[in-house]
Amino acid sequence: MAFAVYALPVRVERGLSVRQRQGEVMVLRPSGSAPAAVGDRLDAIGDGLRTGTRSAAVLEVDTDVGFLDVSERTELRIRTLEMAADGGRITHLSVPRGQVRTRLRRFTNQGSQFEIETPAGISGVRGTEFGVSVQEDGKTGIATLTGAVDTMAVGETVAVPAGFQNLIWPGEPPTQPVPLRNDPGLEYERRVIFDNNTRYVTLTGRVDPVNTVFVDGAPQTVDRQGEFRLTRLATARLRVEVVVITPLGRQETHEIYLL
C-alpha cells in the first residue's frame, strides 16, 4: 500500500517577548500604552517598548534568534516582521532615542535580516553582538563586539567589524570605524562667570562622541569632539548628576559638585 506524504507548513511565531523588566517600562501599541509585564509580546507593526529613568528591559527575539538589552530612556518600535522565501526571518526595528544592545545568533538562512533604524541611518546584521546609542539630535553611535555590522546612510554603507565603533550624523554618511572603546568615562572642567552681577558656573564635559549623556535626567547634545556644556546659577553646594551610556550599554553615573 502506498502512502501519500505531505509537507505540512510550520507556523513560526514572530515577535519580541518581554523576558525581564526593571523600573518604569511601558508596552506601546498603535492604540495606546500600558505597563509592561514579563511575558508580554510585541508582534505587530507599530508595537514597541519605552523605558523610563533608571529603568531597563530584556526582549527575546522570536524563540531562538537572540535577545535585546534595552537601557533607560529608550524607545523601540517594530517596523517589519516577515518571513523570507527560504524561511529566513526579517526583523526591522526603529529606535528614535536611547540605547539598545543586541545579542543574536548567527543566521543560517540567506534571507534573514535584522536591522535597527535610527533618525541618522540603519544598522544591519546577520547575527552578532552590537549596540546602538541614539542621542537627542539623532546622532547614532554603533559599537560591534562580535560579528559584523553594516551601517547605512545617505546611500553609503560602511562596515563596522568586531572590535570597532563608528558614528552616523543625520544627513551624512557613516564615519569610518575606529577601535572599540566602550568607555563611559567623563572628563570635565568648571568655570565661574559673572553676568550683570550674577554668578554662574559653566561645566564643560568630554566623553567618547558615540556615548549618550544625561545631566539630571535631561539629554545633552554631544559635539563631534565629544564635548557638552551647561550653565547653572551659582548656589551653595551646587551638584549635578551626569549619566554616560555607551552603545554597548555600559553606564557610569558621575556626581559633580560645581561649587
Sequence and secondary structure as in RCSB ss.txt:
>XXXX:A:sequence
MAFAVYALPVRVERGLSVRQRQGEVMVLRPSGSAPAAVGDRLDAIGDGLRTGTRSAAVLEVDTDVGFLDVSERTE
LRIRTLEMAADGGRITHLSVPRGQVRTRLRRFTNQGSQFEIETPAGISGVRGTEFGVSVQEDGKTGIATLTGAVD
TMAVGETVAVPAGFQNLIWPGEPPTQPVPLRNDPGLEYERRVIFDNNTRYVTLTGRVDPVNTVFVDGAPQTVDRQ
GEFRLTRLATARLRVEVVVITPLGRQETHEIYLL
>XXXX:A:secstr
              SEEEEEEESSEEEEETTEEEE  TT EE STT EEEE TT EEEEEETTTTEEEEE TT E
EEEEEEEE TTS EEEEEEEEEEEEEEEE    STT EEEEE SS EEEESS EEEEEE TTS EEEEEEESEEE
EEETTEEEEEETTEEEEE TTS     EE       EEEEEEEEETTEEEEEEEEE  TTSEEEETTEE    TT
SEEEEEEE  TT EEEEEEE TT  EEEEEEE  
